[in-house]
Amino acid sequence: MIAFSKEASVDVSRLIYDIANYNLDYYTSTDFDIEPVSLDSKTQLVVVRSIPNKEESLIYFRSIMRKRPVFQALKGIEYVNFVASSSNYRTILAEKDYLEYLRFFIKNYSSYISSDIPADQLPNPEVLLSKVRKEEEPVEKGKFVLVQSVLPRDSVPQVKSTIKADYKGPYSQKPGAGLCYALIFLKKQTDQANLVKVFEEFNKANFGAPSIKVMVESLDDNRGILIVSGLVEKNSAMAYLQKTTSDQSLSSLFKGNNFRSFIISNENLVIFKKEKNLLQYLEFFIQSK
């Protein structure tokens, strides 16, 4: 959960969009719910649901907190992040006060949420989640419930970034001509026909080039990919990507949904559709920008 003052100027839709992008990057098999919740007249919450147990929630908390770009919408704003079980969350809502729980959280869970591992050496959260197997027994601690830990904080392996200076991955660093805009989406959350329609209207209103085409393909059982082809060179492709993140006609489409977009060459797109590994490509994409 994230808590901040309603008096602060926060683009909540942008915050939810950035969290959804993080989830799509790092959790390929988990479908999260993200929603704004009004705690009281002064406090706004943004809640990420569907994390099944304490261990997974603490791994999620430790990982996302190290990704500062996720919280750009809160830059310069005082806010707090914390994890709560379903029963403790209901108590927070009933009491309309998170501060007492925050003190409880820091006292009981601080040893599990700190980390000496550099941000660029944190492993993929799903690697850590695979280590979580045991059931947890809740222990009553006054008003709130303390969930016992089964994963000690020193069990986090130190792994390095998968992208090295002498890159030897599957993607071409000198691809041929032709670039695409790609948007990854969850099939069950997305009206694919409407997605294509909105992008066609967006293209017509902002670019008007007849060579720009929109199509949708299946990536795997859960994900689809929208492809906008006909982007000639890197500068125009990056301008297209930036325009999609700021355009008002697309903001309502992205709101509350797990979308992830990037630029990719025609050659690397063929490789990506075979590899189907979003995080692997995004690391390559970020390094090569």
Secondary structure, DSSP 8 states (H G I E B T S, - for coil): -EEEETTS---HHHHHHHHHHHHHHH-TT---EEEEEE-SSSEEEEEEE---SHHHHHHHHHHHHT-GGGGGGGTT--EEE----HHHHHHHHHHT--HHHHHHHHHHHHHHH---S-GGG---HHHHHTT--S---EEEETTEEEE--SS-GGG------S--SS--SSS-SS--S-EEEEEEEEGGG--HHHHHHHHHHHHHHHT--TT-EEEEEE-SSSEEEEEEEEE-SHHHHHHHHHHHHH-HHHHHHHTTS--EEEEEEHHHHHHHHHH--HHHHHHHHHHH-
